Amino acid sequence: MVLYTAKIAFGERDPRRFHMLPPKALAGTSDANQEQLLAAYRHLEAAHRAPCELGKTPLILHRMTVLGVANDLNYVARAFAIANYRKGQLLLLPPARAPAHGHSAGNDRGSLVRGRGIGAAWHWLDGLPGAKLDSMFTLSACQLRLQQPDEIGRLRALDAASRNGSFSGAARSLGLGEHALDSAFAIRAISRGLTYDYVPAPFREHGMLWWFQALTTYLLRVRGPLAARLQRHPAMQALAARLAAGGSDSTALQREWLASSAATLRSAVRRDLNSSEEFGWLPSAGFDAALHVRMGDACGPRAKRNQGIVRKCVLTLRAGLAPLLAHGVVPRGGRLFLATDSQSIVDEAAAAATTLPFEVYYLNISREKYDSEAWIELNSAKDRTKVSE
């Protein structure tokens, strides 16, 4: 930890730190336009939604994790990348076990795993009647096929048989073919580094970041009960009303790009699925930048001991805004969205509003449950609702 901290401190003193370009493999060598994005979406659609032939189509398993909502989503995106690389279709199943790290008598994420089944595979959707995995994820053709009444029994049997055994062996015994892979081992491998092989050749010039953005925006779409809950939430309605009250010319290009990207996705998907529900809901909002200041179980006043050292916490809004102000990231009169689980950060933003050259927007929600030593997902699970009231 001492050596790592010293290395970071040295990097922070380097005057080039805001000017260094990422490696070409990350940033790419050529900008992508809407035509390339359309080609990427069509590539993903052709593989992910190709007609499923159970027993022939390769299946790539990913069990949902309980590592916090951002990590859970990232793991699904990684598994999707692996499925595309392996020319298979992604199959999402409930978690089989909780991570061992951080376990204590009062901090047991096993409670988020026990009793999970096909119909309630991800704990963040608990408390939303009717919400299932397709409320957040674009499911593969094989997953949709296995969820049909005549196949759901085989899907449940596959889930049960692979919890403590081989996924490929369970798939083989259930007549689901010889080509079945558990993505967990591959995810561990790519956590240590990715190669260009994971990016299809036609898109490599645009870089890994662009490709994973295309993967993620294709895969994650807010739909159904989750979309309805968010749209009617008072904090979202208040934010929309404030944004509508005054325009910001600085976000015009971003709003145009978002609309164009949504139209591109619509052009790429199968016509029989071409509906507003299939594409999901996007808030009508545009910002010049966003700032995430996390406190809670990581950096808050009740967080575990030494978390501030391990996570290199930013404890004030002023510290978080410093690099944005120094480099003019948000233009004068522009818009910044502040995402935070800390009421003290929100209070600081309110107090600083008249002194900043841009407007700061945030959701007016209760953040009390985030000030905790326990894992946030455990606090959220107490009342089985995951969208703050």
C-alpha positions in Angstrom: 0.0 0.0 0.0 2.9 2.4 0.8 4.5 1.8 -2.6 1.2 2.2 -4.4 0.4 5.4 -2.6 3.8 6.8 -3.4 3.3 5.9 -7.0 0.0 7.7 -7.1 1.5 10.8 -5.3 4.3 10.9 -7.9 1.7 10.8 -10.7 -0.3 13.6 -9.2 2.8 15.8 -9.2 3.4 15.1 -12.9 2.5 18.3 -14.8 1.5 16.1 -17.8 -1.2 14.2 -15.9 -4.1 16.1 -17.6 -2.5 16.0 -21.0 -1.4 12.4 -21.5 -3.2 10.5 -24.2 -4.5 6.9 -23.5 -2.9 4.1 -25.5 -4.2 3.8 -29.1 -5.8 0.4 -28.3 -8.1 2.2 -25.8 -8.8 5.5 -27.6 -8.5 4.1 -31.2 -6.9 5.7 -34.2 -10.1 6.9 -36.0 -13.3 8.5 -34.8 -16.5 6.6 -35.4 -19.6 8.2 -36.9 -23.2 7.0 -36.9 -22.6 4.7 -39.8 -20.0 2.8 -37.8 -22.3 2.7 -34.7 -25.1 1.3 -36.9 -22.7 -1.4 -38.1 -21.7 -2.2 -34.5 -25.3 -2.5 -33.4 -26.2 -4.6 -36.4 -23.2 -6.9 -35.6 -24.4 -7.3 -32.0 -28.1 -7.8 -33.0 -27.2 -10.4 -35.6 -25.3 -12.5 -33.0 -27.4 -11.9 -29.8 -30.8 -12.2 -31.4 -30.0 -14.8 -34.1 -32.6 -17.6 -34.1 -31.8 -19.9 -31.3 -31.3 -23.6 -32.0 -31.1 -25.2 -28.5 -28.5 -27.9 -28.6 -26.5 -26.1 -31.4 -26.2 -22.4 -30.5 -23.3 -21.9 -28.1 -24.4 -20.7 -24.7 -22.3 -18.4 -22.5 -23.4 -18.4 -18.8 -23.2 -15.4 -16.5 -24.5 -15.6 -13.0 -25.6 -12.3 -11.6 -23.3 -10.9 -9.0 -23.9 -9.1 -5.7 -21.0 -6.6 -5.9 -22.9 -3.3 -6.0 -25.0 -2.1 -8.8 -22.2 -0.6 -10.9 -20.0 -3.7 -10.6 -23.0 -6.0 -11.4 -23.7 -4.1 -14.6 -20.0 -4.1 -15.6 -19.8 -7.8 -15.1 -22.8 -8.4 -17.4 -21.2 -6.2 -20.0 -18.0 -8.1 -19.8 -19.9 -11.4 -20.1 -21.6 -10.0 -23.2 -18.3 -9.1 -24.7 -17.1 -12.7 -24.0 -20.3 -14.1 -25.6 -19.7 -12.0 -28.7 -16.1 -13.0 -28.9 -17.0 -16.7 -28.5 -19.8 -16.4 -31.1 -22.3 -17.6 -28.5 -25.4 -16.2 -26.8 -25.5 -14.9 -23.3 -27.5 -16.7 -20.7 -28.1 -14.8 -17.4 -28.9 -16.9 -14.3 -29.3 -16.1 -10.6 -26.2 -15.8 -8.4 -25.0 -19.1 -6.8 -23.0 -17.6 -3.9 -22.0 -14.4 -2.4 -18.4 -13.0 -2.4 -16.3 -14.0 0.6 -14.5 -10.7 1.0 -16.1 -8.2 3.5 -18.2 -10.9 5.2 -19.1 -10.4 8.8 -21.9 -11.4 11.1 -23.8 -8.2 10.4 -22.6 -7.7 6.8 -23.6 -10.9 5.0 -24.4 -10.5 1.3 -25.4 -14.2 1.3 -28.9 -12.9 2.2 -29.0 -11.4 -1.3 -28.3 -14.8 -2.9 -30.3 -17.3 -0.8 -33.7 -18.2 -2.4 -32.9 -16.6 -5.8 -34.6 -18.2 -8.8 -35.2 -17.6 -12.4 -38.0 -15.2 -11.8 -36.0 -13.1 -9.3 -32.5 -13.4 -10.5 -31.2 -9.9 -9.5 -31.8 -8.4 -6.1 -31.8 -4.8 -7.3 -35.1 -5.4 -9.0 -36.8 -6.6 -5.8 -39.7 -4.4 -4.7 -40.7 -3.6 -8.3 -43.7 -5.9 -9.1 -43.3 -7.5 -12.5 -39.7 -6.4 -13.0 -37.4 -9.1 -14.3 -34.0 -9.1 -16.0 -35.5 -7.8 -19.3 -36.4 -4.6 -17.4 -32.7 -3.7 -17.6 -31.0 -6.1 -20.0 -31.6 -7.0 -23.7 -31.9 -10.8 -23.4 -30.5 -13.1 -26.0 -32.7 -15.2 -28.3 -31.7 -18.4 -26.4 -32.6 -16.8 -23.1 -36.0 -15.8 -24.4 -36.5 -19.3 -25.8 -35.6 -21.0 -22.6 -38.0 -18.7 -20.7 -41.0 -19.9 -22.7 -43.5 -22.2 -20.9 -42.4 -25.3 -22.8 -38.7 -24.7 -21.9 -38.7 -23.0 -18.5 -38.4 -26.4 -16.7 -35.2 -27.1 -18.6 -33.8 -23.6 -17.7 -34.6 -24.2 -14.0 -32.9 -27.6 -14.2 -29.9 -26.0 -15.8 -29.7 -23.4 -13.0 -30.0 -26.0 -10.3 -27.5 -28.5 -11.8 -24.8 -25.9 -12.5 -24.8 -24.2 -9.1 -22.3 -26.6 -7.6 -21.2 -28.3 -10.8 -20.0 -27.8 -14.3 -22.1 -25.6 -16.5 -21.0 -27.3 -19.6 -21.7 -30.7 -18.1 -25.2 -29.6 -17.0 -25.9 -28.2 -20.4 -24.8 -31.4 -22.1 -26.9 -33.6 -19.9 -30.0 -31.4 -20.6 -29.5 -31.6 -24.3 -28.3 -28.0 -24.7 -25.3 -28.9 -26.7 -21.5 -29.4 -26.4 -20.7 -25.7 -26.7 -21.5 -24.2 -23.3 -19.1 -21.9 -21.4 -19.2 -20.4 -17.9 -17.9 -16.8 -18.4 -16.6 -16.5 -14.8 -13.1 -17.8 -15.7 -12.9 -15.6 -18.7 -14.1 -12.5 -16.7 -11.3 -13.1 -14.2 -8.8 -13.3 -17.1 -10.0 -10.1 -18.8 -9.9 -8.4 -15.4 -6.1 -8.6 -15.7 -6.2 -7.1 -19.2 -7.9 -7.1 -22.5 -6.5 -7.7 -25.9 -7.7 -6.4 -29.3 -9.1 -9.9 -30.0 -12.2 -9.0 -28.0 -13.0 -6.1 -30.4 -14.2 -7.4 -33.8 -11.8 -6.5 -36.6 -14.1 -4.0 -38.4 -14.3 -1.9 -35.2 -10.7 -2.0 -33.8 -9.6 1.3 -35.3 -12.2 3.0 -33.0 -10.7 1.6 -29.8 -11.8 -0.5 -26.9 -13.6 2.3 -25.1 -15.8 3.0 -28.1 -16.5 -0.8 -28.6 -17.5 -1.3 -25.0 -19.7 1.8 -25.1 -21.5 0.3 -28.1 -21.8 -3.1 -26.2 -23.2 -1.4 -23.2 -25.7 0.9 -24.9 -27.0 -2.0 -26.9 -27.3 -4.3 -23.9 -28.6 -2.0 -21.1 -32.0 -0.5 -21.7 -34.4 0.6 -18.9 -37.8 -0.8 -19.6 -41.1 -2.1 -18.1 -41.8 -1.5 -14.4 -38.4 -0.1 -13.8 -38.8 2.6 -16.5 -42.3 3.4 -15.2 -41.1 3.7 -11.6 -38.3 6.1 -12.6 -40.5 8.2 -14.8 -43.1 8.8 -12.1 -40.5 9.3 -9.3 -40.9 12.8 -7.8 -37.1 13.5 -8.0 -37.0 12.7 -11.7 -40.1 14.8 -12.4 -38.6 17.7 -10.5 -35.3 17.4 -12.4 -37.1 17.3 -15.8 -39.1 20.4 -14.9 -35.9 22.3 -13.9 -34.2 21.3 -17.1 -37.2 22.3 -19.2 -37.4 25.7 -17.5 -34.1 26.9 -19.0 -32.1 25.7 -22.0 -28.4 25.4 -22.3 -26.9 26.0 -25.7 -23.7 24.1 -24.6 -25.6 20.8 -24.5 -27.3 21.1 -27.9 -24.8 19.0 -29.7 -25.0 16.3 -27.0 -28.8 16.2 -27.2 -28.5 15.9 -31.0 -26.0 13.1 -30.6 -28.2 11.2 -28.1 -31.2 11.5 -30.4 -29.2 10.3 -33.4 -27.8 7.3 -31.4 -31.2 6.3 -30.3 -32.4 6.4 -34.0 -29.4 4.3 -35.0 -30.2 1.7 -32.4 -33.8 1.6 -33.7 -32.5 1.0 -37.2 -30.4 -1.9 -36.1 -32.9 -4.1 -34.3 -35.3 -6.6 -35.7 -38.4 -5.1 -37.2 -40.7 -7.4 -35.2 -39.2 -6.0 -32.0 -39.3 -2.4 -33.2 -41.3 -0.8 -30.5 -40.7 1.9 -27.9 -40.8 -0.7 -25.2 -38.0 -2.6 -26.9 -35.7 0.5 -27.0 -36.4 1.4 -23.4 -36.6 4.8 -21.7 -34.1 7.6 -21.8 -34.5 10.8 -19.7 -34.7 13.9 -21.8 -31.6 15.5 -20.3 -28.3 16.8 -21.5 -25.3 17.8 -19.4 -21.8 19.1 -20.2 -20.2 16.9 -17.6 -21.1 14.7 -14.6 -19.3 14.4 -11.3 -19.7 11.3 -9.1 -18.8 11.9 -5.4 -19.3 8.7 -3.4 -19.3 8.6 0.3 -21.6 6.0 2.0 -20.1 2.6 2.9 -16.9 3.6 1.0 -15.9 7.0 2.3 -18.7 8.3 4.6 -18.2 9.1 8.3 -19.4 5.6 9.2 -17.5 3.7 6.6 -15.1 0.9 7.6 -11.8 1.8 9.1 -9.1 2.8 6.6 -11.5 2.9 3.6 -10.4 6.4 2.9 -6.8 5.3 2.4 -7.7 2.3 0.2 -10.2 4.2 -1.9 -8.4 7.6 -2.0 -11.7 9.3 -1.1 -12.7 12.8 -2.3 -14.5 14.1 0.7 -15.7 17.6 -0.4 -17.4 19.0 -3.5 -14.7 21.6 -3.7 -12.0 18.9 -4.2 -14.1 17.1 -6.8 -14.8 20.3 -8.8 -11.1 21.5 -8.7 -9.9 19.7 -11.9 -13.2 20.6 -13.8 -12.7 24.2 -12.9 -9.0 24.2 -13.6 -9.4 22.9 -17.1 -12.7 24.5 -18.1 -14.5 21.2 -18.6 -17.9 22.8 -18.1 -18.4 26.0 -20.1 -19.7 29.2 -18.5 -23.5 28.9 -18.2 -23.3 25.1 -18.8 -24.7 22.2 -16.8 -23.1 19.8 -14.4 -24.9 16.7 -13.1 -23.8 15.7 -9.6 -24.3 12.1 -8.6 -23.7 11.5 -4.9 -25.0 9.5 -2.0 -24.0 12.2 0.5 -26.3 14.9 1.8 -23.3 16.9 2.9 -22.1 17.1 -0.7 -25.5 18.2 -1.9 -25.6 20.8 0.8 -22.2 22.1 -0.3 -23.5 22.3 -3.9 -26.5 24.3 -2.8 -24.3 26.7 -0.8 -21.9 27.1 -3.7 -24.6 27.6 -6.4 -24.2 31.4 -6.7 -20.4 31.3 -6.9 -20.0 28.7 -9.7 -19.9 29.7 -13.4 -22.3 26.8 -14.3 -25.4 25.2 -12.9 -25.3 22.1 -10.8 -28.1 19.6 -11.0 -28.8 16.7 -8.7 -31.7 14.5 -7.6 -33.7 15.6 -4.6 -33.8 12.2 -2.8 -33.2 11.0 0.7 -29.6 9.8 1.1 -29.9 8.7 4.8 -29.6 5.0 4.1 -26.3 5.4 2.3 -24.5 6.7 5.4 -23.7 3.2 6.7 -20.9 0.8 7.6 -22.9 -2.1 6.1 -22.8 -2.8 2.4 -25.3 -0.4 0.7 -27.1 -3.2 -1.1 -27.9 -4.7 2.3 -29.4 -1.4 3.6 -31.4 -1.1 0.3 -32.6 -4.7 0.7 -34.2 -4.1 4.1 -37.4 -2.7 2.6 -36.9 -4.5 -0.7 -37.0 -1.3 -2.8 -34.1 -0.2 -4.9 -35.3 3.1 -6.2 -35.1 5.7 -3.4 -38.3 7.2 -2.3 
